[in-house]
Amino acid sequence: MQRQSEKGQALVELALALPILLLMLMAIVDFGRVFHGHLAVTSASRQAVREASLGRTDAEIISAARSAAAPLAPEQIAVTVTPAFSARQAGTSIEVTVTYSMHIITPLIQPFFPQPYQVIARAVARRE
């Protein structure tokens, strides 16, 4: 049988441990979101530079990058292609940079990261 002074012990322990566990869970979810964004942006930049190496226009390259990063919000994806289309000759190196802006949702770690957090991937290929 429990003594009178131990009845609320489990509730107090839960009240002390629950905020820390929830913070850890939210940090894990944020890490997963950033990692997923990194994988999607890297894949998008590789697909876009492949299209660029085949001689596609900037609009086609941007469309390919956004469709390759389909799970991400397309309005938060920025794609830059260098050099300009008129300067791309056979053998020229083409660089595609894909940037995705996302917000960190964990309250106590937000001050340590810029808002919005930028996930950036670059890929380079030669024009065929």
C-alpha positions in Angstrom: 0.0 0.0 0.0 1.3 3.5 -0.9 1.9 6.1 1.7 -0.1 9.3 1.5 2.9 11.4 0.4 3.7 9.3 -2.7 0.3 9.5 -4.4 1.2 12.4 -6.7 4.8 11.3 -7.4 4.1 9.8 -10.8 2.2 12.9 -11.9 5.0 15.2 -10.9 7.6 13.1 -12.7 5.5 13.1 -15.8 5.1 16.9 -15.6 8.9 17.3 -15.4 9.8 14.8 -18.1 7.0 15.5 -20.7 8.2 18.9 -21.9 11.7 17.6 -22.5 10.4 14.6 -24.4 8.1 16.7 -26.5 11.0 19.1 -27.3 13.2 16.2 -28.4 10.4 14.7 -30.5 9.8 18.1 -32.3 13.6 18.4 -32.9 13.7 15.0 -34.5 10.7 15.9 -36.7 12.5 19.1 -37.8 15.7 17.2 -38.5 13.7 14.8 -40.7 12.0 17.7 -42.5 15.4 19.3 -43.3 16.9 16.1 -44.3 14.0 15.3 -46.6 14.3 18.8 -48.1 18.0 18.3 -48.7 17.4 15.0 -50.5 14.6 16.4 -52.7 16.6 19.6 -53.6 19.7 17.6 -54.4 17.7 15.3 -56.7 16.1 18.3 -58.3 19.4 20.0 -59.0 20.8 16.8 -60.6 17.7 16.3 -62.8 17.8 20.0 -63.8 21.5 20.0 -64.7 20.9 16.8 -66.8 18.2 18.7 -68.7 20.5 21.7 -69.1 23.3 19.5 -70.5 20.9 18.3 -73.2 20.4 21.9 -74.4 17.0 22.7 -72.8 15.8 26.3 -72.2 15.8 27.9 -68.8 12.0 27.5 -68.5 12.3 23.7 -69.2 15.2 23.4 -66.7 13.2 25.2 -64.0 10.1 23.1 -64.7 12.2 19.9 -64.5 13.7 21.0 -61.2 10.3 21.8 -59.7 8.8 18.5 -60.9 11.8 16.5 -59.5 11.2 18.2 -56.1 7.5 17.4 -56.2 6.9 16.7 -52.5 8.1 20.2 -51.7 6.1 23.4 -52.2 7.0 24.7 -55.7 6.5 28.4 -54.7 9.3 28.0 -52.2 11.8 26.6 -54.7 14.2 29.0 -56.5 16.2 27.7 -59.5 19.2 29.6 -61.0 21.0 28.4 -64.2 24.4 29.8 -65.2 25.6 30.7 -67.8 22.8 32.3 -69.8 21.1 30.2 -72.5 22.9 32.2 -75.3 26.3 31.4 -73.8 25.9 27.7 -73.6 27.9 26.0 -76.3 29.0 22.3 -76.5 31.5 21.6 -73.8 30.5 24.6 -71.6 30.0 23.9 -67.9 26.5 24.6 -66.7 25.7 25.1 -63.0 22.2 24.7 -61.6 21.4 25.9 -58.1 18.2 24.9 -56.4 17.2 26.7 -53.1 14.3 25.7 -50.9 13.1 27.9 -48.1 11.6 26.1 -45.0 10.6 27.1 -41.5 11.9 25.4 -38.4 9.0 24.6 -36.2 10.7 23.6 -32.9 10.3 26.6 -30.5 13.5 26.5 -28.5 15.8 25.8 -31.5 14.3 28.5 -33.8 16.7 31.2 -32.5 19.7 29.2 -33.6 18.7 28.9 -37.3 17.8 31.7 -39.8 14.1 31.9 -40.6 13.4 30.8 -43.2 16.1 28.1 -43.3 17.6 27.7 -46.8 18.4 24.3 -48.2 20.7 24.7 -51.1 22.0 22.2 -53.7 24.3 22.8 -56.7 25.0 20.5 -59.6 27.4 21.0 -62.6 27.5 19.3 -65.9 29.0 20.0 -69.4 26.8 20.8 -72.3 26.6 17.9 -74.8 
